Amino acid sequence: MIDAIATVKPLLEVNVTSVLVYFADGHSLTLPIATRIPKGGFRKPHWVPVVLKRRREADVRATPRK
C-alpha cells in the first residue's frame, strides 16, 4: 500500500473543498470540521473536507522525484 501511495503521490494534489461535495456524493463524517488549527492541536479528532485532483502534466514533470 505504501508503494502504491508513493507512486501516485506526485500525480495528485489535495484541495480543500466544501462539505457539500461530500453530501452530494451521499456521504459525510460525524466529526467536527476543522476550520483552523488551535495552538496545541485538537483534543478530539476533526476533519477537513478535501478532494484529490490530478495534477497537470507540466506540474508533474516539474515535481522532483524523491
For each residue, the residues with C-beta under 8 A, 3 or more apart:
1: 4 5
2: 5 6
3: 6 7
4: 1 7 8
5: 1 2 8 9
6: 2 3 9
7: 3 4
8: 4 5 11 12
9: 5 6 12
10: 55 60 63 65
11: 8 54 55 60
12: 8 9 52 53 54 55
13: 52 53 54 55 59
14: 50 51 52 53
15: 50 51 52 53
16: 48 49 50
17: 21 49 50 51
18: 21 49
19: 22 23 28 33 49
20: 23 24
21: 17 18 24 25 49 51
22: 19 25 27 28 29 49
23: 19 20 26 27 28
24: 20 21
25: 21 22
26: 23
27: 22 23
28: 19 22 23
29: 22 47
30:
31: 44 45 46 47
32: 44 46 47
33: 19 46 47 48 49
34: 37 42 46 47 48
35:
36:
37: 34 41 42
38: 41 42
39:
40:
41: 37 38
42: 34 37 38 45 46
43:
44: 31 32
45: 31 42
46: 31 32 33 34 42
47: 29 31 32 33 34
48: 16 33 34
49: 16 17 18 19 21 22 33
50: 14 15 16 17
51: 14 15 17 21
52: 12 13 14 15
53: 12 13 14 15
54: 11 12 13
55: 10 11 12 13 59 60 63
56: 59 60
57: 60 61
58: 61 62
59: 13 55 56 62 63
60: 10 11 55 56 57 63
61: 57 58
62: 58 59
63: 10 55 59 60
64:
65: 10
66:
